[in-house]
Amino acid sequence: MPSTQRWPEQGWAILQLLLVVSFSQTEELVCRRRGDPESPQLYKDGDIMLGGIFSFHSSWKNRQDTYIQKPLPLQCTSLNFREFQFAQAMLFAIEEINNRTDILPGISLGYKIYDTCGSIARSVRVALALANGNDAASALSEAPCTRLSQVQAIMGESSSSPCMAIATVIGSFRIPMISHFATCACLSDKIKYPSFLRTIPSDYYQSRALAQLVKHFGWTWVGAIRTNDDYGNNGMATFTETAQRLGICLEYSVSFFRTDPPDKIQKIIDTIKTSTSKVIVAFLSHMDMDVILHDFSHHNLTGYQWVGTEGWILDPQTAAMDKHHILDGAIGLSIPKAHVSGVREFMLDVKPLNSSSNEMFTEFWEALFSCKFRQSKSSSGNQRECTGHEDLTGVQNTFTDMSFMPIFNNVYKGVYAVAHTLHSILNCNKTCNNTMQLDPYKILQLMKKIQFKTKEGEEVYFNENGDPAAKYEIINWQPTEKGIVDFVTVGLHDASLPADKQLNLQNKSLIWAQNSQQVPLSVCSEKCPAGTHKVLQKGKPVCCYDCLRCAEGEISNITDSITCVRCYPEFWSNERRDACVKKKAEFLSYEEIMGALLTAASIFGTCITNVVALIFFRYRKTPIVRANNSELSFLLLFSLALCFLCALIFIGRPTEWSCMLRHTAFGITFVLCISCVLGKTIVVLMAFRATLPSSNVMTWFRPAQQRLSVLAFTLIQVIICVLWLTISPPFPFKNFKEFKDKIILECALGSAVGFWAVLGYIGLLALFCFILAFLARKLPDNFNEAKFITFSMLIFCTVWLTFIPAYISSPGKFSVAVEIFAILASSFGLLFCIFIPKCYIILLQPEKNTKKNMMGKGAPK
């Protein structure tokens, strides 16, 4: 078949291809790094190699790349003695481990240390050199182009941004990298930086500690300056987030880098000058602080309280540069003081450095001793010639300053962490397993779990993010009489403790800006006192507000209250609006003037009624008393006395019984009173009708019928009151709505229908009585009682008609007073109109009190 015929041809082609590949592989292929090889600035061979990356120079000369030829190597400038110290600390730890027999016995540690010149690109370049080496790899080896890492761990870098770049590159190889001074919280992300560890706490804790420190001193309105790199930006972001939660506002937050142009620095200075905050939080590296301090000194920016980070707060070089005392009284966080025995002597013994043939150490020696070697390219006749046997005695500079001992200790701990990990992996006892092949990934995993104590007794371990325990000392810059700044430890901050116990300030006197003994005040708005609440100012941060007085009935008993709290119904706010006081209970009492006057009127009315009753009883057999049923007159006087007395029930604190008695007693007694008046009116009419021929009207309205009529009319009111008290009786009630600042104790009606039924029935009887009396007004003069009844009913109806709107519109106890006044006024009206004329005749005109006069015979005209 055609398909089977093509198979031999295809097989022959494949065989030819395999032969070509085979012959190609026999040629020697070499794997080598592209570009120029990187030579370490410090090197020592050993059984196990450690890498070191430090910025021995802090800058480099700018160059113009032509993109025609290969760029020249960086020309590093600005020798950085501090980074020399860090490298020396690493060398000290390695030498100490090599001289010990209890750690890695029989194993020597070597090192390769590179200078990055402060360049991130160069940092990545030397990191790759440490990982791969500079030697060519022959393809004749068993694994062409592949081999183990040149170093088992890398120590460094000091700054966060280079560490991020390096950790990103070497993270794929899982080569452990331990930094002694990179604090950016972003480096705790183990997804991005899986092989990064550090012996200095993360800025996540430092930023939170700074916010707590600012809050502790009551500074709620602050400015902020940060280094424009990962260290400053990430640290300030965490500080801002924590500060907002603690109620701290940033008036401004500006970024700065030491290479920024002068106009940007001028903008920062203008921002600070126009600001109202007096506290500046500086999240800066020591290099950036040195630059910005130099510019601030030309503008006399004194009087500000500085709050600093570990990057510069303990830097003697920064303190020495502060000639204009801009930073006096600064307060901030630093790594706790530490001591590593022997490291000082090791660093100050610089003679071994002289044996190095490296060009960089010629530069170091010349800068350290301010001299020039004869063969130096930059030799000058103005400086003395270096002999190579100089001594550090009497030399005072950054290299001889040991104030960064806590950072040296961090480097020391990092090297020992690697050594303890290797000791465990190589199963070291008296000897180590030299034949075991080391795997960086295994070293990394075990190093994350390592835990040991240094010779000084300090415990070293890493958490799940590769960070150590976060502890800080609180440092205060206190100028001395000699003009030297003394870094005084005034407190501690331990992030491992509960939040309320993390900050611990000691009882030491602090020095503030401009050598003041008083804590500076930096707020956008003064604290709102008790009795007020905060109202935010439009378009401004939450720290800027106005203090408004709490409304009536509301209080705030704390300073800076966001809202006012309404008092309970039985309480009211005091004048200062900072406490709720019990409302005054108001009711018509006997002690007050109005209550006393009404009580006196009630008693007076009762006494007058009793006096009239005694007069009528004394002259009960006289014609004027016996006329139209004296029984009704006495019953009317009795009911009037009850009307006067029932007014007293309305006075005093309302109780359950007094509320039920008030309206019912008043309603029944008034109906009894009106019934008697109605009976008397009917008697007058009947008596007039009886004088007509063939009239027997009086037979139908004898005394018995009169008593029955009074009883019937009163019984109806009794039934109404019983129904009212049974269905929904009146009850004592606290009225909070009538007045804001007091409680009105009153009797609630219970059923409004019952109340108006009682009044309505009284009004109906009074109207009926008024009509009958009005009809009898033209009877002969001697029967003038009908006129008096008409006047009394007119007064009664007028009083109670005006009572209704006055009662409804009167507030609180005045409504009770209106009701009492209506009762007394109507009672006095009945008493005076009906009985006083008769008493006048009985006492002052007895000649008219005769049967003849009553019958209208011989009466004078």
Salt bridges, closest charged atoms under 4 A:
ASP36 OD1 - LYS70 NZ 2.97
GLU38 OE1 - ARG122 NH1 3.22
GLU38 OE2 - ARG125 NE 2.23
ASP65 OD1 - ARG63 NE 3.55
GLU95 OE2 - LYS44 NZ 2.74
GLU96 OE2 - LYS455 NZ 2.48
ASP102 OD2 - ARG100 NH2 2.62
ASP115 OD2 - HIS57 ND1 2.75
GLU241 OE2 - ARG245 NH1 3.44
ASP260 OD2 - LYS264 NZ 3.67
ASP288 OD1 - ARG258 NH1 3.40
ASP315 OD1 - ARG82 NH2 2.60
ASP328 OD2 - HIS325 ND1 2.98
GLU363 OE1 - HIS57 NE2 2.91
GLU366 OE1 - LYS372 NZ 3.72
GLU385 OE2 - ARG374 NE 3.26
GLU390 OE2 - ARG384 NH1 3.71
GLU458 OE2 - LYS413 NZ 2.82
ASP467 OD1 - ARG198 NE 2.68
GLU473 OE1 - LYS337 NZ 3.27
GLU554 OE2 - ARG566 NH2 3.40
GLU570 OE1 - LYS582 NZ 3.20
GLU570 OE2 - LYS734 NZ 3.29
GLU575 OE2 - ARG549 NH2 3.56
ASP578 OD2 - ARG576 NE 3.21
GLU586 OE2 - LYS742 NZ 2.94
GLU592 OE1 - LYS813 NZ 2.63
GLU631 OE1 - ARG707 NH1 2.42
GLU785 OE2 - LYS680 NZ 3.15
GLU785 OE2 - LYS838 NZ 2.59
GLU819 OE2 - HIS663 NE2 3.18
